[in-house]
Amino acid sequence: MKSAVIVFPGLNRDRDMIAALTKVSGTAPATVWHQDADIPDVDLIVIPGGFSYGDYLRCGAIAARSPIMDKVRAHAERGGKVLGVCNGFQILIEAGLLPGALMRNMSLKFVCREVKLEVVNADTDFTRGYTKGEVFRCPVAHHDGNYFTDGDTLNRLEGDGRVAFRYAEGTNPNGSMNDIAGIFNEQKNVLGLMPHPENLIEAAHGGDDGRALFSGLLGQAA
């Protein structure tokens, strides 16, 4: 699987994502600085977590308007895969690649802890490493992860199998509607999620529950 990780000023999970992709695929991803003119020909583009541009205006709002996002959008329109984690999810929403909004956590506090995730749709390239209904552990670390959208959009997300992951067993850390932790675009080649699967892929992390997301993508590319 050929991949690229896009780096914006203020991101702090890019090295974690690069390490995860390298360990699972055996090949280091390309690293693309936000001011680069182009993105290499890859199967997967990842926008990792952090605090792009210090979260000024809104989380992800400035990064979403970077010229490199036009390349990300074109990649997605060609059917290429795009993954946004945490701030990456916020950027994808601000860029219009995913619907809805990610608001301040209901507690009004930054949350950093482990949660449980339920796999809602396992029939996608991103989630085929899991089984439908499977519950696994995953860390979260965010201040603005409270997913919200209008009723019609929510019904479409639920009805069209576009909810990827749901917070399970009462571990919703942010008040997200319907316990939504991650969603797909209409074609299901763009995935955004608030939890950090890249931080739970090996024994040194305390478990490998997040590894299946990356290994499933690797198997699909192969």
C-alpha positions as CSV (number, residue, x, y, z in Angstrom):
1,M,0.0,0.0,0.0
2,K,1.5,3.3,-1.1
3,S,0.5,6.1,1.3
4,A,1.2,9.8,2.0
5,V,0.8,11.7,5.2
6,I,0.1,15.4,4.9
7,V,1.7,17.7,7.5
8,F,0.3,21.1,8.6
9,P,1.8,23.5,11.1
10,G,0.7,22.5,14.6
11,L,0.0,18.8,13.9
12,N,1.6,16.5,16.5
13,R,0.4,13.0,15.5
14,D,2.1,12.9,12.1
15,R,5.1,10.8,13.4
16,D,2.8,8.4,15.1
17,M,0.8,7.9,11.9
18,I,4.0,7.6,9.9
19,A,5.3,4.9,12.3
20,A,2.0,3.0,12.2
21,L,1.9,3.0,8.4
22,T,5.5,1.9,8.2
23,K,5.1,-0.9,10.7
24,V,2.0,-2.3,9.2
25,S,2.8,-1.9,5.5
26,G,6.6,-2.4,5.6
27,T,7.0,0.8,3.6
28,A,7.4,4.3,4.9
29,P,4.7,6.7,3.6
30,A,5.6,9.8,1.7
31,T,5.5,13.0,3.8
32,V,3.8,15.9,2.2
33,W,4.3,19.4,3.6
34,H,1.2,21.5,3.2
35,Q,3.0,24.0,0.9
36,D,4.2,21.2,-1.5
37,A,2.8,21.6,-5.0
38,D,1.6,18.0,-5.4
39,I,1.0,14.7,-3.7
40,P,2.7,11.5,-5.1
41,D,0.7,8.8,-6.8
42,V,-0.5,6.8,-3.7
43,D,-3.4,4.6,-2.7
44,L,-4.0,6.3,0.6
45,I,-3.7,9.9,1.8
46,V,-3.8,10.5,5.6
47,I,-4.4,13.7,7.5
48,P,-3.3,13.0,11.1
49,G,-4.2,14.6,14.4
50,G,-3.0,17.6,16.3
51,F,-3.8,21.3,16.4
52,S,-3.3,22.6,12.9
53,Y,-2.7,26.4,13.0
54,G,-3.3,26.3,16.7
55,D,-7.0,25.6,16.2
56,Y,-7.6,29.3,15.4
57,L,-11.0,30.3,14.0
58,R,-12.3,26.7,14.2
59,C,-10.5,23.4,14.5
60,G,-9.3,22.6,11.0
61,A,-10.7,25.7,9.4
62,I,-7.4,27.2,8.2
63,A,-5.9,23.9,7.1
64,A,-9.0,23.0,5.1
65,R,-8.4,26.1,2.9
66,S,-4.8,25.2,2.1
67,P,-4.1,24.6,-1.7
68,I,-2.9,21.1,-0.9
69,M,-6.5,20.2,0.0
70,D,-7.5,20.6,-3.7
71,K,-5.1,17.7,-4.4
72,V,-6.7,15.7,-1.6
73,R,-10.1,16.4,-3.0
74,A,-9.1,15.4,-6.5
75,H,-7.6,12.2,-5.2
76,A,-10.9,11.4,-3.5
77,E,-12.9,12.2,-6.6
78,R,-10.8,9.7,-8.5
79,G,-11.7,7.0,-6.0
80,G,-8.5,7.2,-3.9
81,K,-8.7,6.6,-0.2
82,V,-8.5,9.4,2.3
83,L,-8.2,9.0,6.1
84,G,-8.6,11.8,8.6
85,V,-7.9,11.2,12.3
86,C,-8.9,13.6,15.0
87,N,-7.8,17.0,13.7
88,G,-7.7,15.3,10.3
89,F,-11.4,14.5,10.7
90,Q,-12.1,18.1,11.5
91,I,-10.1,19.3,8.4
92,L,-12.1,16.9,6.2
93,I,-15.4,18.3,7.5
94,E,-14.2,21.9,7.1
95,A,-13.1,21.1,3.5
96,G,-16.5,19.7,2.7
97,L,-15.3,16.1,2.1
98,L,-17.5,14.9,4.9
99,P,-20.8,16.3,6.3
100,G,-21.6,17.8,9.6
101,A,-19.7,19.6,12.3
102,L,-17.4,18.7,15.2
103,M,-18.3,20.9,18.2
104,R,-16.8,21.5,21.6
105,N,-17.0,18.4,23.8
106,M,-20.2,18.4,25.9
107,S,-18.1,18.5,29.1
108,L,-16.2,21.6,27.8
109,K,-13.0,19.8,28.7
110,F,-10.2,18.3,26.7
111,V,-10.6,14.5,27.0
112,C,-7.6,12.1,26.8
113,R,-8.5,8.5,27.6
114,E,-9.3,5.1,26.2
115,V,-12.8,4.4,24.8
116,K,-14.6,1.4,23.3
117,L,-15.7,1.5,19.6
118,E,-18.3,-0.6,17.9
119,V,-17.8,-1.4,14.2
120,V,-21.0,-0.4,12.5
121,N,-20.1,-1.1,8.9
122,A,-17.4,-3.7,8.3
123,D,-18.0,-4.0,4.6
124,T,-15.6,-1.3,3.4
125,D,-11.9,-1.1,2.5
126,F,-11.2,0.7,5.8
127,T,-13.1,-1.6,8.1
128,R,-12.8,-5.1,6.5
129,G,-10.2,-6.0,9.1
130,Y,-13.0,-6.0,11.7
131,T,-16.4,-7.7,12.0
132,K,-19.7,-5.9,12.2
133,G,-20.6,-5.4,15.8
134,E,-17.1,-6.0,17.1
135,V,-16.1,-3.8,20.0
136,F,-12.5,-2.8,20.4
137,R,-10.4,-0.4,22.5
138,C,-9.0,2.9,21.1
139,P,-7.6,6.1,22.6
140,V,-9.0,9.5,22.1
141,A,-7.5,13.0,22.8
142,H,-9.6,16.0,21.7
143,H,-11.5,19.1,22.8
144,D,-13.8,19.4,19.9
145,G,-15.1,15.9,18.9
146,N,-18.8,16.3,19.5
147,Y,-20.3,15.3,16.1
148,F,-23.4,17.1,15.1
149,T,-25.5,17.3,11.9
150,D,-29.0,18.0,10.8
151,G,-31.7,15.3,11.0
152,D,-31.9,14.6,7.3
153,T,-28.1,14.1,7.0
154,L,-28.1,11.9,10.1
155,N,-30.8,9.7,8.7
156,R,-28.8,9.4,5.4
157,L,-25.6,8.5,7.3
158,E,-27.3,5.8,9.3
159,G,-29.5,4.5,6.4
160,D,-26.7,4.4,3.9
161,G,-24.2,2.6,6.1
162,R,-22.0,5.6,6.4
163,V,-21.4,5.4,10.1
164,A,-18.1,3.6,10.5
165,F,-17.7,3.5,14.2
166,R,-19.8,4.2,17.3
167,Y,-18.7,4.8,20.8
168,A,-19.8,1.7,22.8
169,E,-20.5,0.6,26.3
170,G,-21.2,4.1,27.6
171,T,-17.7,5.5,26.7
172,N,-18.9,8.4,24.5
173,P,-16.3,11.1,25.5
174,N,-17.8,14.1,23.9
175,G,-21.6,13.9,23.6
176,S,-21.5,13.1,19.9
177,M,-25.0,12.4,18.5
178,N,-25.9,8.8,18.1
179,D,-22.5,8.0,19.7
180,I,-20.9,8.6,16.3
181,A,-17.1,8.3,16.3
182,G,-16.4,8.0,12.6
183,I,-18.2,8.5,9.2
184,F,-17.7,7.8,5.5
185,N,-18.4,9.9,2.5
186,E,-21.1,8.7,0.0
187,Q,-18.6,6.6,-1.9
188,K,-17.0,5.2,1.3
189,N,-13.5,6.0,0.2
190,V,-13.1,8.9,2.7
191,L,-13.2,8.1,6.4
192,G,-13.0,10.5,9.3
193,L,-12.8,9.5,12.9
194,M,-11.9,11.2,16.2
195,P,-10.2,8.2,18.0
196,H,-6.5,7.4,17.3
197,P,-6.1,3.8,16.0
198,E,-2.5,4.5,15.1
199,N,-1.7,4.7,18.8
200,L,-2.8,1.1,19.5
201,I,-1.1,-1.1,16.9
202,E,1.5,-3.1,18.9
203,A,2.2,-4.6,22.3
204,A,4.3,-1.6,23.3
205,H,1.1,0.5,23.1
206,G,-0.7,-1.9,25.4
207,G,-2.5,-3.7,22.6
208,D,-3.1,-3.8,18.9
209,D,-6.8,-3.2,18.6
210,G,-6.3,-0.3,16.1
211,R,-4.0,-2.3,13.8
212,A,-6.8,-4.0,11.8
213,L,-7.8,-0.7,10.2
214,F,-4.4,-0.4,8.6
215,S,-3.9,-4.1,7.9
216,G,-7.3,-4.2,6.3
217,L,-6.4,-1.4,3.9
218,L,-3.1,-3.1,3.2
219,G,-4.8,-6.3,2.2
220,Q,-7.2,-4.5,0.0
221,A,-4.4,-2.7,-1.8
222,A,-2.6,-6.0,-2.3
